[in-house]
Structure formats: structure tokens, C-alpha cells
Amino acid sequence: MRPSGRKLDEMRAVSIETGFTKHAEGSALIKMGDTHVLCTATIEDRVPPFIKGSGLGWVTAEYGMLPRATNTRMRREATTGKQGGRTVEIQRLIGRSLRAGVDRSALGERQITIDCDVLQADGGTRCASITGGWVALKLAVNKLMKAGDIVSDPLIDPVAAISCGIYAGQPILDLDYPEDSEAGVDGNFILTGTSRLIEVQMSAEGQTFSRDQMNQLMDLAEKGVSELVTAQKAATA
């Protein structure tokens, strides 16, 4: 039995509220159970120097957690003068995951920055950031198309992410914090809406896992991402 009482293949309740902030070109508040992340998209008419003049656009991301997103207060990273290694790793993951679903030629020489701010954490913050980040990105792209700044939609396929793991010997979908902290195997799966793999992060936390178990986790991930893509499409319709 899972601590939450959910079935092995049952996700937490998911909601996506768009237009959450006034000024961003795209914004979405995604809630996956008790994990809440605010995602905003900012469009700039510039690109990093290494692709300037190439005709290609760029999508990047920044990630952070509010001091009381967790059960004890964390110091703001700004007070230490640098980002932690976990923060850097997660924001790079978000950026490259979202870029995998973008035709950068169709986007043109502009940059879209996705800011992901964790308001409340209960496991799966990077997955929620990627899923909500795509919604914010889609809304920003819609504004570009409506204004006639781009002629075709550069978003090839939705991008979403979900965690899966082995808890008490059973493969489960969408780990919350109590499960994540006790899981023998923990993984994050980033896929497109057509079930193409972008990235898989898997690690044995307390036990090794078999190829058959890996396949079971992949099946769960495909189910979860399919549900998330449905929610993304409904939010951006």
C-alpha cells in the first residue's frame, strides 16, 4: 500500500492554471498533488553569442525553490552568491528537455527563457517544472504567432516528465516525497507527446533493478506522460 493510498499506476491530482501572472508572455501554475510550481516564459529578441547569425532560436530555463517550499526553511541561493549544484543540474535538464520539442529554425533568432519557481515541494519538482514549463512556452509561442512574428508553430510535440520508482518492491508512478525518500529505485522520465524519449534519469537508491523492472517503469512513465499531455493540451486549447 502506498502512503497516499493511491494505486500503483495512479498519479496525483494534476491541475494547470494559465495566465497566472500579469506580465510574462506565458505563465502557468502547475500543481501535481502538493508540489506546486509557477512557470513563466519570457521572449527576448536576442540569442546566445554561440548561435548568433545562425537563424536558430533558443530555449533556456532557470529553476529555484522558495525558502519555505519545504518543511524547513532553506537559505536563498542569492545569499550565498552562487547556485547549488542541484539547481544548476535541474535547470539545464529543463532547458534541454524543452528544446527537444522545438523547431529552432521556425522560432527564429529569439530566446525564450522559462523560469520555474517551486512554491511548494512534495517530490517531483523537476518533472512538474518541465511539464508546466512547456505550457508557459506554448502560450508564449501562441503570442508570437498571433502577432505575426513567426509564421509556423515551432513546437513540434508536447514535452512532459514524470517520476517512477520501486517502492516496497513494487514499481509505482509519480512519487511523492514520502515515497521518493524511501524508494529503492528512483527515476525521472522525459518524453514527448508521441512517446519519444528525451531523457531518462535512473538510479538505484537502495537496491538494484532488473531489465524487466525497467520495462515496467517505462510503461508507467508512458501512461503518466500521456495523462500529462492531455492536461497540457486542455490548458492551452
Disulfide bonds with the S-S distance in Angstrom:
none
